[in-house]
Amino acid sequence: MSKFDEKLEKYVASYKEHVGGNLDEELLKKVTKGLGPSIYNRDAETVSAEKSEMERVVTNYLQKKLGLSGDNLMASVEAVIEKYGKSNRSKYRAVVYYMLCVHHGKQSVYN
């Protein structure tokens, strides 16, 4: 099994444990691939619930990658972080980005 597959397996398990519900594993795989080598860096692989980190997610992912705009973007990040588990210290970036992509209905960005 490749390192990428090991990471993907870890993200799938984390989603199922902390969020539950339907999971589009193909979309999660595409989101994870889009993150590139950052998934192998322990700090870059996770998202904290700090305001500055959430602002980076809004700017770099929601606005630049997904092409979204508006005032509700920070609220959507906060909602996803809350759903994933605010006290969960290992909020994987790939899972958070996947959840945001689904939340905003932007799956077509990865097709």
Secondary structure, 3 states (H helix, E strand, C coil): CCHHHHHHHHHHHHHHHHCCCCCCHHHHHHHHHHCHHHHHCCCCCECCCCHHHHHHHHHHHHHCCCCCCCCCHHHHHHHHHHHHHCCCCCCEHHHHHHHHHHHCCCHHHHC
